């Protein structure tokens, strides 16, 4: 049973947002067009509390895109973004949210960031998505959304490790491409058996 996993198509990740992915809004039309082809549609939503530990503003002397070491490992520092209840945390206005069976919110624990739709960045704390998919008999996932080299990448890698058949639709995702991160992500996904179309 195939499911479409739509990752973080939110205003803050689109042009004009606080952490805009170049051309990020270009994913909306193709995602809307493919929704009817799937038995299930699941949306993820970045959902940070004020003062989240991944925000550069919480680390004096640090700037966005600097790396720091957190108790759970290396962490990129980000501009404040997708704050709970803010306009920027809302889904893009043109994204069709009506077909969604489930919305998974992530990154809501103040002390740990969450890129993957399956686990927090400690790679242990689950979001609950795996249990939901298994209880519905879903084992074939197509991933789209933002950003290709971070949340889409980590979600696809975790899904592959969990035994799902995983496809990433390149026409319906865009990357930040921070220091070559898009190519690195693509290579790692291919090596993990993720199909890129």
RARAHU-V179762 format. One record per pair of residues at least 24 apart in sequence whose C-alpha atoms are under 10 Angstrom apart, sorted by the first residue. I is the first residue (numbers start at 1). GAP is how many residues later the second one is. D is the distance in whole Angstrom. If there is no record, write none. Layout:
I,GAP,D  I,GAP,D
This chain:
1,37,8  1,38,7  1,39,8  1,132,10  1,135,9  1,136,7  1,137,5  1,138,6  1,139,6  1,140,9  2,35,9  2,36,6  2,37,6  2,38,7  2,39,9  2,135,9  2,136,6  2,137,7  2,138,5  2,139,6  2,140,7  2,163,9  2,164,10  3,32,9  3,34,9  3,35,5  3,36,6  3,37,5  3,38,6  3,39,7  3,98,10  3,130,9  3,135,7  3,136,8  3,137,6  3,138,5  3,139,6  3,140,9  3,163,10  4,27,9  4,30,8  4,31,7  4,32,10  4,33,9  4,34,6  4,35,8  4,36,6  4,37,5  4,38,6  4,39,8  4,96,9  4,136,9  4,137,6  4,138,5  4,139,6  4,140,8  4,163,10  4,164,10  5,26,10  5,30,10  5,33,10  5,35,9  5,36,6  5,37,5  5,38,6  5,39,8  5,95,10  5,97,10  5,98,10  5,112,9  5,136,7  5,137,6  5,138,5  5,139,6  5,140,8  5,147,9  5,150,9  5,151,10  5,163,10  6,25,8  6,26,10  6,29,9  6,35,7  6,36,6  6,37,5  6,38,6  6,39,9  6,89,10  6,91,10  6,94,9  6,97,9  6,111,10  6,136,9  6,137,6  6,138,5  6,139,5  6,140,8  6,146,9  6,166,9  6,167,9  7,35,8  7,36,6  7,37,5  7,38,7  7,39,9  7,96,10  7,97,9  7,108,10  7,109,9  7,110,8  7,136,7  7,137,6  7,138,5  7,139,6  7,140,8  7,141,9  7,144,7  7,145,6  7,148,9  7,166,9  8,35,7  8,36,5  8,37,5  8,38,6  8,39,10  8,74,10  8,81,9  8,82,9  8,83,8  8,84,9  8,96,10  8,97,9  8,98,10  8,107,10  8,109,9  8,136,9  8,137,6  8,138,6  8,139,8  8,143,8  8,144,9  9,34,8  9,35,8  9,36,8  9,37,9  9,80,9  9,81,9  9,82,6  9,83,6  9,84,10  9,85,10  9,86,8  9,135,9  9,136,6  9,137,6  9,138,9  9,164,9  10,34,9  10,35,7  10,36,8  10,72,8  10,77,9  10,78,7  10,79,6  10,80,6  10,81,4  10,82,5  10,83,9  10,85,9  10,135,9  10,136,8  11,70,10  11,71,8  11,75,10  11,76,7  11,77,5  11,78,6  11,79,6  11,80,6  11,81,5  11,82,8  12,34,10  12,68,10  12,69,6  12,70,6  12,71,9  12,74,10  12,75,8  12,76,5  12,77,6  12,78,8  12,79,9  12,80,9  13,33,10  13,68,8  13,69,8  13,75,8  13,76,9  13,78,10  13,79,9  13,132,10  13,133,7  13,134,8  13,163,10  14,74,9  14,77,10  14,78,8  14,132,9  14,133,10  16,72,9  17,64,8  17,65,9  17,70,10  17,71,7  17,72,9  18,60,10  18,61,7  18,62,7  18,63,6  18,64,8  18,70,7  18,71,10  19,45,10  19,59,8  19,60,7  19,61,8  19,62,6  19,63,9  19,69,9  19,157,9  20,61,10  20,126,10  20,127,10  20,156,8  21,125,7  21,126,7  21,127,9  21,152,10  21,153,7  21,154,6  21,155,5  21,156,9  22,125,10  22,152,7  22,153,7  22,154,7  22,155,9  23,150,9  23,151,7  23,152,9  23,153,10  24,68,10  24,121,8  24,122,7  24,123,8  24,148,9  24,149,8  24,150,6  24,151,8  24,152,9  25,67,8  25,68,10  25,69,9  25,70,9  25,120,9  25,121,9  25,147,10  25,148,9  25,149,9  26,119,10  26,145,9  26,146,8  26,147,8  26,148,8  27,68,9  27,117,8  27,118,6  27,119,8  27,143,9  27,144,7  27,145,5  27,146,6  27,147,7  28,64,8  28,65,9  28,66,7  28,67,6  28,68,8  28,116,10  28,117,8  28,144,7  28,145,9  29,65,8  29,66,8  29,67,9  29,143,8  30,65,10  30,114,9  30,139,10  30,141,7  30,142,6  30,143,9  31,64,8  31,65,9  31,112,10  31,113,7  31,114,8  31,138,9  31,140,9  31,141,6  31,142,9  32,62,9  32,63,7  32,64,6  32,65,9  32,67,9  32,140,10  33,63,9  34,138,10  35,61,9  35,62,10  35,64,7  35,65,9  36,63,8  38,61,10  38,103,10  38,104,9  39,60,10  39,62,10  39,99,9  40,59,8  40,60,7  40,61,6  40,62,9  40,93,9  40,96,9  40,98,8  40,101,10  41,56,9  41,57,10  41,58,6  41,59,5  41,60,6  41,61,7  41,62,9  41,100,10  41,101,10  42,55,9  42,57,9  42,58,5  42,59,6  42,60,5  42,61,6  42,62,8  42,75,10  42,87,9  42,91,10  42,101,10  43,48,9  43,54,8  43,56,10  43,57,6  43,58,8  43,59,6  43,60,5  43,61,6  43,62,9  43,74,9  43,101,10  43,102,9  44,47,10  44,58,8  44,59,6  44,60,5  44,61,6  44,62,7  44,72,9  44,73,7  44,85,10  44,101,9  44,107,10  45,37,8  45,39,10  45,44,8  45,45,8  45,46,8  45,58,7  45,59,6  45,60,5  45,61,6  45,62,9  45,63,10  45,72,9  46,35,9  46,36,6  46,37,8  46,38,8  46,43,7  46,44,9  46,45,10  46,58,9  46,59,6  46,60,5  46,61,6  46,62,8  46,67,10  46,68,8  46,69,8  46,71,10  46,105,10  47,34,9  47,35,6  47,36,6  47,37,5  47,38,8  47,39,9  47,42,7  47,43,9  47,57,10  47,58,6  47,59,6  47,60,5  47,61,5  47,62,9  47,67,10  48,32,9  48,33,7  48,34,6  48,35,5  48,36,6  48,37,9  48,38,10  48,41,9  48,57,9  48,58,8  48,59,5  48,60,5  48,61,7  48,62,7  48,64,10  48,65,9  48,66,10  49,31,10  49,32,10  49,33,9  49,34,6  49,35,6  49,36,9  49,58,8  49,59,6  49,60,7  49,61,6  49,62,10  50,30,8  50,31,9  50,32,9  50,33,6  50,34,8  50,58,10  50,60,8  51,29,8  51,32,9  51,59,7  51,60,10  52,26,10  52,28,8  52,29,9  52,31,9  52,55,8  52,56,8  52,57,8  52,58,5  52,59,7  52,60,8  52,61,8  53,24,8  53,25,10  53,27,10  53,54,10  53,56,9  53,57,6  53,58,5  53,59,7  53,60,7  54,24,6  54,25,8  54,26,8  54,27,10  54,53,9  54,56,8  54,57,8  54,58,7  54,59,6  54,60,9  55,24,6  55,25,5  55,26,8  55,58,9  56,24,7  65,113,8  70,41,9  70,42,8  70,43,10  70,52,10  71,40,9  71,41,9  71,51,9  72,39,10  72,40,8  72,41,10  72,48,10  72,49,7  72,50,5  72,51,9  72,52,10  73,48,8  73,49,7  74,47,9  74,48,10  75,37,9  75,38,8  75,46,9  76,37,9  77,36,10  82,25,9  83,24,10  83,25,9  84,24,8  102,27,9  102,30,9  103,26,10  104,24,8  104,25,7  114,36,10  114,37,8  114,40,9  114,41,10  115,32,9  115,35,6  115,36,4  115,37,8  115,38,9  115,39,6  115,40,7  116,34,8  116,35,5  116,36,7  116,37,8  116,38,5  116,39,4  116,40,8  116,41,9  116,42,7  116,43,9  117,34,7  117,35,8  117,37,8  117,38,5  117,39,9  117,41,8  117,42,9  118,36,9  118,37,6  118,38,9  118,39,10  118,40,7  118,41,7  118,44,9  119,35,9  119,36,8  119,39,8  119,40,10  121,33,9  123,31,10  123,35,9  130,28,10  130,29,8  130,32,8  130,34,10  133,31,10  134,30,10  138,26,9  138,27,10  139,24,8  139,25,5  139,26,6  139,27,9  140,24,6  140,25,5  140,26,6  140,27,8  141,24,6  141,25,5  141,26,6  141,27,8  142,24,6  142,25,5  142,26,6  142,27,7  142,52,10  142,53,9  142,54,10  143,24,6  143,25,5  143,26,6  143,27,9  143,29,9  143,30,8  143,53,10  144,24,6  144,25,6  144,26,8  144,27,8  144,28,5  144,29,5  144,30,9  145,24,9  145,25,9  145,26,10  145,27,6  145,28,5  145,29,7  145,30,9  146,26,9  146,27,6  146,28,6  146,29,7  146,30,9  147,26,7  147,27,6  147,28,5  147,29,6  147,30,9  147,35,9  148,24,9  148,25,6  148,26,5  148,27,4  148,28,7  148,29,8  148,33,9  148,34,7  148,35,10  148,37,8  148,38,9  149,24,9  149,25,8  149,26,5  149,27,7  149,28,7  149,29,8  149,31,9  149,32,6  149,33,5  149,34,8  149,35,8  149,36,5  149,37,8  150,25,8  150,26,8  150,27,9  150,28,10  150,31,8  150,32,9  150,35,8  151,24,10  152,33,9  153,28,10  153,29,9  153,31,10  153,32,6  153,33,8  153,35,9  153,36,7  153,41,10  154,31,9  154,35,9  156,33,7  156,36,9  156,37,10  156,38,7  156,39,10  157,28,9  157,31,8  157,32,6  157,33,10  157,34,10  157,35,7  157,36,9  157,37,8  158,34,10  159,35,9  160,29,9  160,32,7  160,33,7  160,34,7  161,31,8  161,32,10  164,30,9  165,28,8  165,29,7  165,30,8  166,26,10  166,27,8  166,28,5  166,29,6  166,30,9  167,26,9  167,27,6  167,28,5  167,29,6  167,30,7  168,26,7  168,27,6  168,28,5  168,29,6  169,26,8  169,27,6  169,28,5  170,26,7  170,27,6  171,25,10  171,26,8  172,25,10
